[in-house]
């Protein structure tokens, strides 16, 4: 006659794979991995940050998934997908990461406040991000992003992130980082991230390419450098009008001011 533990294990295995995996961990006395969601925008450096986090072997990801998070089951799917791509023998999986750069994929406050979830809001100034987006569009997307579309996206996304943070009202573990600080002080930023993810991490400023590098996330050449490249003062795309840039700067300043209380690096609250 099967005992209670055997019955619980069989019940767990009868569930969908992502839920069964998490239940099996709990039955063995281990907690499912924490989840870090990088809430940024296109060309904010979220792919770079993901690669840096994966320099600790206890961290895993599958690149930018571009899937919505509606509930705890979606967190479990991320964990299972991230576990499957790990190299055998890497030890316990402590943290899984995804980068979310679009409003329709971003969870609402209730899920973001879950105990296992950590949030990192990531912003880049409009001059660099919009210029990079338009350049990348010409190279990979056939001019799909007009200046008007790029600015509308940037403003809408940053206003959404500001509203999201307000709605959390302190109910989530969250930090705010600027791309410019990440590229200028990568070692210091990675050191401070240890506190957000609740373990003594071993993040490095040089990283290896992943199977998803160049396909899930940033498709440009800089991500293949294997190290953090300094942020150069951008030559602003000439098609961006002064009025468009002013609108984008307004959104950046509004969002930065809202997020400043959660600044990972104190200087980011003022920059």
N, C-alpha and C positions, 0 to 999 in steps of 0.2 A: 504493500500500500504506500503510494507516494506520500512523503511528509509535507508539512505546510510550506517549507522553503522550496521544495521541488515544484509544488503546485504554483507558487508565485513566479518562479523562473519560467515555467511553461507559459503562464499567462502573459508574462512580459514578452516572450518570443513570439506570441501570437499577434502582437500589436504591429503596426507599421514599423519598418526598420528604424526610422529615426527616433521613434518613441521607445521602442524596445531597447535600443542601445542605451538610452538615458536611464531607463528603469533598471537595466542590468548593472549599470555603474552604481546606482543607489543600493541595490541589493548586495553588492560586494563591499559596501561601506565607503565608496569613493563618490565625491561630488562631481556632477557634470562640469565641463569647463565653463569658465566665465566667458562672457560675450562682450567684445568691445566694438561698438558701432562708431565709425568715423563719419560724422555728419558734416559734409563739406559741399562744394559745388564743383562743377567741371573746371579743371585746370587749377585746383586749389592745392595740389600736392598730395592727395589722398593715396594715390598708387605708390608714390615714393615712401610715404609713411608706412604703408602696409608692408613693403619690402623690408624696411628697417626693423619693424616689429618681429618679422619672421627670422631675424638673425638669432633669436633665442629659440632653441629647438622645441621648447614647450609651447610654442605659439604656432598656429596653423591657419591657413586661409586658402581660398580657391580663386582669389582675384575678385573683381567687382562682379557680383552675382546678378545684379539688375533684376532682383525679385522682391516683391513686397513682403513686409513683415506685419502680419495681422494678429498673431498670437504666439503663445509659448511654443506651439508646434513648429513654427518657422525658425525659432531659435534652435530647436532640436535638429532641424534639417541642416542648418548651417554647421552645427557641431559634427553631424555625421559626415557631411561632404568634406569637411576639413580634416576629419580623422582618416578618411579613406585615402587621401593623397599624401599622407605622411610616410616617411621612410621607416621601415621596421627598426626597432631598437632605440627610438628616440625618447623613450620614457613616457611619463604621464603627460597627457595633453592638458595644459592649464588654461589656455586662452585661445579663443577663435575670434577672427576679425573679419568684418566686412566694411566696405566703403559705400556710403549712400549719398548720392549727389542730386537726387531728383525728389520732388515733393511727393509724387504718387507712390514712391517706394518707402518713404520714411514712416516709421510707426508713430502712432499717437502717444500721448503722455502716459497712458496707463501701462503699456508694455515697456516703455522706456524706463519706468520706475521699478521694474522687476529687480529682485535682489541680485541676480547674477549679471545684470547688464551694467556696463560702463559706457559713458558717452564722451567723445572728443569732438567738439565743434572746431572746425578748421576753416579759416578764412584767408583769402589772398586779396590784396588790393586790386581794384578794377583795372588799373593801367596794365599790369602784368597778366592778369587772368583773361581779360577780354582780348588783348592783343594775341596771346597764345592760342585762345580758342579760335579766332579768325584765321590765324596762320595754319593751325592744324586742320581746320575745315577745308581750306584750299588744298592741303596735301592729301587728306584721306577721305573727305566727305563731299567733294565736288561743289564747294561753295554753298553747302546746305545752310550754313549759318551766316545770315546777313548781319550787318552791324545792329540793325533794329532788333532782330531776334535774339542776338547775343546779349544785348543790354536788357531786354525784357526778361530773359531767363535769369540773368544775374540779379536784377532787382527783386524779382518775384521770389527767387530762392532765398536770398538773404533776409527779406522781410518774413518769409515763412520760418526760417531758423530762429529769428528773434522772437516771433510769436510762440514758437514751440518751447523755447527756453523759459519764457514767462509762464507758460502753462504748466511747466514742471514744478514750479514753486518750491524748489528745494527737495523734491521727492525722488531725485535721481542722483547718482554719482556722476558728475559731469565736470569737464574741464574745457577750457578754450585756448586755442593755439593759433598763431598766425604762421602762414607759410614762410614769410620773410624771416621769422625767428628760427624756424626749423632749418632753413638753409644757412643761416649765419652762425647758429650755435647748436649744431646737431647733437653733440655729445651731452651738452647741458640739458637739452630738451628730453633726450632719451633717458637721462638719469631721473628727471622729474616724473616721467611717465610711470616709473616703478610704483610710486605711491597711488596712482590712479588704478592700476591693475592688481594691487594688493599682493605682489610677491617680488622677491629680490630678483629682478630680471637681469639678463645679460645681453642687452641690446648693443649692437655694433653699428658704426657709421659706414662700414663697407658691407655690401650684401651680395648674395648670389642671385643669378637669374632663376626664376621659377618657371614651371611649365606654362603658366598663364601669362608670363611677361610679354607685353606687346600685343596681347589679344583681349585680355579682360582688364580694362582700365586704360591707362595711358598708352597709346600706340606709338608715341614719338621715340626718337633716338636717345634722348637724355636718360630715360629710365633704364637703358641698357648699360649705362656707364659703370654701374656697380658701386657707386659712391655718391655722396651728396655733393652736387655741384653748386657753387655759389650763385646766388640770384643776382644777375646783372640788371642795371637800370634799363628798363625796356624802352625801345624806340616805339612809342605808341603808334598803333596802326593808323595811317592817315585817314582811313574811312570812318574813324570814330570822331564824330563832331564834338565840339566843346560842350554843347548842351547835353549830348548823350553821356559824356564822361562825368559831367556834373551830376546828372541823375544817378549814375552808378555810384559815385563817391558818396552821395547822400545815403544810399542804401547801406553802403559799407559802414559809414559812421554810425548810423542808427543801430545796426546789428552789433558792431563792436562795443558800443556803449552798453547795450543790454547784456552782452556776454562778459563784460569786463570783470564782474564780480567773481567769475570762475576762471580767470586767467591762470594758465599753468605756469607761465613766466610773468612776473609782475609787470615788466615793461610792456607786455601786450595789452594791458588795460589802458594804456595811454597812446599807443602807436596807431 
